[in-house]
């Protein structure tokens, strides 16, 4: 979480969640320990203008966002931005226990040990995970997040050129972690306190997998399989154009049903399920790594969200595969929002300030 300017509590904020397929935008604020959303909308990302967290066509992206802000009558200028990229480096590290103000100084001397590229080209932030003991010596467990400086600077310039005031640049998995830390219940019935969640953001370019407990990220990884891979696989096999692909996807029913052996729908379902099996095999490796680090580690529930988490029956598909209760996120008790929350979690979570 990079603070670019001073924060303005209880003031309306424009939160932007940048993606290769869609840009989610909302206007809201944090008030009395709740998140209140006043307006929200989605901007289709122009093809090729934004790929894996990098701005490829600044002029086209500027035009698309500017037109959408005008169309939706958005006057708010203060912006919290949340992004993700496979180029963002996330590491869990353990350092000797020092006072809070000394952590940054200590990391500055050792950063090359943790960031496997030139650290001068990255903006590195850290979050305290926990205290731990090694050989009876107390140490600090930290989550390091390194974002390429070029990515940070290009987003900053884009927002300034839009006459907006960028205040915060956030890391997408941190949005869900903050919402879990703020809330007491998910989907009305599921408590959040002292539960360890595997939060899985199924995006267009990739899937983000994080382990979160009490609002703290213990591990975060990116799997290079997302909605784009599904779409391209269907198009490559059946030759649909964009409109036909959209119609096919909108007509899909429960992934867990059987539709007969010879129908085209059966073949498409089998293709999609095969991709999700491949995705789950990659996720399973992440789970195994986390669980192997300590005998106390466990995963209580899987939370699905993101633009490609809306396949009917996907929650049951994950539950059956991992034998872990799985839900698609529909609500938080601390968030006032009347839209499809699983699509807007990253932008909503950006509004949570600690």
C-alpha positions in Angstrom: 0.0 0.0 0.0 1.7 3.1 -1.2 0.6 6.4 0.2 1.1 9.1 -2.4 -0.4 11.9 -0.5 -2.1 12.7 2.8 -5.4 10.9 3.4 -8.8 12.6 3.8 -11.0 10.6 6.2 -14.8 10.4 5.6 -14.5 12.3 2.3 -15.8 10.8 -0.9 -13.1 8.9 -2.8 -13.0 7.6 -6.4 -11.7 4.0 -6.2 -10.4 2.5 -9.4 -9.5 -1.2 -9.9 -7.5 -1.5 -13.1 -7.8 -4.7 -15.1 -6.9 -5.9 -18.7 -10.6 -6.6 -19.5 -12.5 -4.2 -17.3 -11.9 -1.3 -15.0 -14.1 -1.2 -12.0 -14.9 2.2 -10.6 -16.9 3.4 -7.6 -17.4 6.5 -5.4 -17.6 5.8 -1.7 -16.2 6.5 1.7 -15.4 4.9 5.0 -17.6 6.2 7.8 -18.2 4.9 11.3 -16.3 1.6 10.6 -18.5 1.0 7.5 -17.9 1.3 3.8 -20.7 3.3 2.0 -20.8 3.1 -1.8 -22.6 6.0 -3.5 -22.0 5.1 -7.1 -20.3 2.4 -9.2 -19.8 1.5 -12.8 -17.6 -0.6 -15.1 -15.4 0.6 -18.0 -14.5 -1.9 -20.7 -10.7 -1.8 -21.0 -9.8 -1.0 -24.7 -8.2 -4.0 -26.2 -4.4 -4.0 -25.8 -4.4 -0.7 -23.9 -3.7 -2.3 -20.5 -2.0 -5.7 -20.1 -0.8 -7.3 -16.8 -0.6 -4.1 -14.9 1.2 -2.1 -17.6 -0.2 0.8 -19.5 0.3 0.0 -23.2 -1.7 2.7 -24.8 -1.9 5.7 -22.5 -3.9 7.9 -25.0 -6.6 5.2 -25.5 -6.8 4.4 -21.8 -7.0 8.1 -20.9 -9.9 8.6 -23.4 -11.9 5.6 -22.1 -11.6 6.6 -18.5 -12.3 10.3 -19.2 -15.4 9.5 -21.2 -16.7 7.2 -18.5 -16.2 9.7 -15.7 -18.1 12.3 -17.7 -20.9 9.9 -18.7 -21.4 8.9 -15.1 -21.2 12.5 -13.8 -18.2 11.8 -11.5 -16.9 15.0 -9.9 -14.7 13.4 -7.2 -11.0 14.0 -7.8 -9.3 12.1 -5.0 -8.4 8.6 -6.2 -7.4 5.4 -4.5 -6.0 3.0 -7.2 -5.6 -0.7 -6.9 -3.6 -2.8 -9.4 -2.0 -6.1 -9.8 0.7 -7.6 -12.1 2.7 -10.7 -12.5 5.7 -8.4 -12.2 4.8 -7.4 -8.6 7.1 -9.4 -6.3 5.6 -10.8 -3.1 7.9 -12.4 -0.5 7.4 -13.7 3.0 10.6 -13.0 4.9 11.8 -13.4 8.5 14.1 -10.8 10.1 15.5 -10.3 13.6 13.0 -8.6 16.0 13.7 -4.8 16.0 11.6 -1.8 16.9 9.0 -0.8 14.3 10.9 2.3 13.3 14.0 0.2 12.6 12.4 -2.4 10.3 12.6 -0.2 7.2 16.3 0.6 7.9 17.1 -3.0 8.4 15.4 -4.0 5.2 17.2 -1.3 3.2 20.5 -3.1 4.0 19.2 -6.6 3.1 16.6 -5.9 0.3 18.8 -7.5 -2.4 18.6 -10.8 -0.5 14.8 -10.7 -0.9 14.1 -9.0 -4.2 15.8 -11.1 -7.0 16.2 -8.1 -9.3 17.7 -4.6 -9.0 15.8 -3.2 -6.0 16.5 0.3 -7.3 13.8 -0.3 -9.9 11.1 -1.2 -7.4 9.0 0.5 -4.8 9.1 -1.9 -1.8 6.6 -1.8 1.0 6.2 -4.2 3.9 3.5 -5.5 6.2 3.9 -7.2 9.5 2.5 -10.7 9.5 3.4 -12.0 12.9 6.2 -12.6 15.4 7.8 -16.0 15.4 10.6 -17.9 17.1 13.7 -19.6 15.6 16.1 -21.3 18.0 14.3 -19.6 20.8 15.1 -16.2 19.3 12.1 -13.9 18.6 11.9 -12.7 15.1 9.5 -10.8 12.8 7.6 -12.3 9.9 7.0 -9.8 7.1 5.3 -9.6 3.8 7.3 -7.7 1.2 5.5 -6.2 -1.8 7.7 -4.8 -4.6 6.1 -2.9 -7.4 8.2 -1.8 -10.4 8.8 1.9 -10.3 7.9 2.3 -13.9 4.4 0.8 -13.3 3.9 3.2 -10.3 5.0 6.3 -12.2 2.9 5.5 -15.3 -0.3 5.1 -13.3 0.5 8.3 -11.4 1.0 10.2 -14.7 -2.2 8.8 -16.2 -4.3 9.9 -13.2 -2.6 13.4 -13.1 -3.3 13.8 -16.9 -7.0 13.0 -16.1 -6.9 15.9 -13.7 -7.4 13.5 -10.8 -5.6 13.5 -7.5 -3.9 10.1 -6.8 -3.6 9.5 -3.0 -3.1 5.8 -2.6 -1.8 3.0 -4.8 -2.8 -0.4 -3.4 -2.1 -4.1 -4.2 -5.3 -5.9 -5.2 -5.0 -8.9 -2.8 -4.7 -6.3 0.0 -8.2 -5.1 -0.7 -9.8 -8.4 0.2 -7.6 -8.7 3.3 -8.7 -5.3 4.5 -12.4 -6.1 4.0 -12.0 -9.4 5.9 -10.3 -7.4 8.7 -13.1 -4.8 8.8 -16.0 -7.2 8.6 -17.5 -9.7 11.1 -19.5 -11.7 8.6 -19.5 -12.7 4.9 -22.7 -13.6 3.1 -24.5 -12.9 6.4 -23.8 -16.3 7.9 -20.0 -16.9 7.8 -17.9 -15.3 10.6 -14.5 -13.8 9.7 -12.7 -13.6 13.0 -9.9 -16.2 13.6 -10.8 -18.0 10.4 -8.1 -18.7 7.8 -9.3 -18.0 4.3 -7.9 -18.9 0.9 -9.1 -15.9 -1.1 -9.1 -16.6 -4.9 -9.5 -13.7 -7.3 -10.2 -15.2 -10.7 -9.4 -12.3 -13.1 -9.0 -12.0 -16.8 -5.3 -12.3 -17.2 -4.6 -14.4 -14.1 -5.8 -15.7 -10.8 -4.6 -14.2 -7.4 -4.4 -16.6 -4.5 -3.8 -15.4 -1.0 -4.0 -16.8 2.5 -5.6 -14.3 4.9 -6.4 -14.5 8.6 -7.9 -11.6 10.7 -7.1 -9.2 7.8 -3.4 -10.2 7.5 -2.0 -11.7 4.3 0.2 -14.7 5.2 1.0 -15.6 1.6 0.1 -14.3 -1.9 0.8 -15.8 -5.3 -0.3 -15.3 -8.9 -1.3 -18.2 -11.2 -1.1 -17.4 -14.9 -4.6 -18.8 -15.7 -7.7 -16.6 -15.9 -10.8 -15.8 -17.9 -8.7 -14.9 -21.0 -7.4 -18.5 -21.1 -11.0 -19.8 -21.0 -12.2 -17.5 -23.7 -9.3 -18.2 -26.1 -9.7 -21.9 -25.6 -13.4 -21.7 -26.6 -12.7 -19.5 -29.6 -9.8 -21.6 -30.8 -11.9 -24.8 -30.6 -15.2 -23.4 -32.0 -14.3 -20.2 -33.9 -16.9 -18.0 -32.2 -16.6 -14.2 -32.6 -16.8 -12.0 -29.5 -20.6 -11.7 -29.6 -21.2 -15.4 -30.0 -18.7 -16.1 -27.2 -20.6 -13.7 -24.9 -23.9 -15.5 -25.8 -22.5 -18.9 -25.1 -21.1 -17.9 -21.7 -24.3 -16.2 -20.7 -26.3 -19.3 -21.6 -24.1 -21.6 -19.5 -25.8 -23.5 -16.6 -24.3 -25.3 -13.6 -20.8 -26.6 -14.2 -21.6 -29.7 -12.2 -24.5 -31.0 -14.3 -24.3 -33.6 -17.1 -25.8 -32.5 -20.4 -25.5 -35.7 -22.5 -22.6 -37.0 -24.5 -23.0 -35.4 -28.0 -24.1 -31.8 -27.4 -21.9 -28.9 -28.1 -22.7 -27.5 -24.7 -21.3 -30.7 -23.1 -18.0 -30.2 -25.0 -17.8 -26.6 -23.9 -18.5 -27.5 -20.3 -15.8 -30.2 -20.4 -13.4 -27.7 -21.8 -14.1 -25.1 -19.1 -14.0 -27.7 -16.3 -10.7 -29.0 -17.6 -9.3 -25.5 -17.4 -10.5 -25.1 -13.8 -9.0 -28.5 -12.9 -5.7 -27.2 -14.3 -6.1 -24.0 -12.3 -6.9 -26.0 -9.1 -3.8 -28.2 -9.6 -1.7 -25.0 -9.5 -3.6 -23.6 -6.5 -3.2 -26.9 -4.7 0.6 -26.5 -4.9 0.2 -23.1 -3.2 -2.0 -24.6 -0.5 0.5 -27.4 0.1 3.4 -25.0 0.4 1.4 -22.9 3.0 0.3 -25.9 5.0 3.8 -27.4 5.0 5.3 -24.3 6.7 3.7 -25.1 10.1 1.7 -27.8 11.6 -0.6 -25.1 12.9 -1.5 -23.8 9.5 -4.9 -24.7 8.1 -7.4 -23.4 5.6 -10.9 -23.0 6.9 -12.7 -21.8 3.8 -12.2 -20.7 0.2 -13.6 -17.4 -0.9 -14.1 -16.9 -4.7 -14.4 -13.5 -6.3 -13.4 -11.5 -9.4 -14.9 -11.1 -12.8 -14.6 -14.8 -13.7 -16.0 -16.2 -10.4 -19.6 -16.1 -11.6 -19.8 -19.5 -13.3 -22.8 -21.3 -11.9 -21.7 -24.1 -9.6 -18.1 -23.0 -9.4 -18.3 -22.8 -5.6 -19.4 -26.5 -5.5 -16.7 -27.4 -8.0 -14.0 -26.0 -5.8 -15.5 -27.5 -2.6 -15.5 -31.0 -4.2 -12.0 -30.6 -5.6 -10.3 -29.4 -2.4 -12.7 -30.8 0.2 -12.8 -27.3 1.7 -16.0 -25.3 2.1 -16.2 -22.7 -0.7 -18.4 -19.7 -1.3 -18.7 -17.0 -3.9 -18.6 -13.7 -2.0 -22.0 -11.9 -2.1 -21.9 -9.5 0.9 -19.9 -8.1 3.9 -21.8 -6.9 7.0 -19.7 -3.7 7.0 -20.3 -2.7 3.4 -23.3 -0.9 2.0 -23.5 -1.9 -1.7 -26.3 -3.1 -3.9 -24.2 -4.4 -6.9 -22.4 -7.7 -7.6 -19.9 -7.4 -4.8 -17.7 -10.2 -6.0 -16.8 -8.1 -9.1 -16.1 -4.9 -7.1 -14.2 -6.3 -4.0 -10.8 -4.8 -5.1 -12.2 -1.3 -5.5 -14.3 -1.5 -2.4 -11.4 -2.8 -0.3 -9.3 0.1 -1.6 -11.5 2.4 0.5 -10.6 0.7 3.7 -7.8 2.6 5.4 -5.9 1.4 8.5 
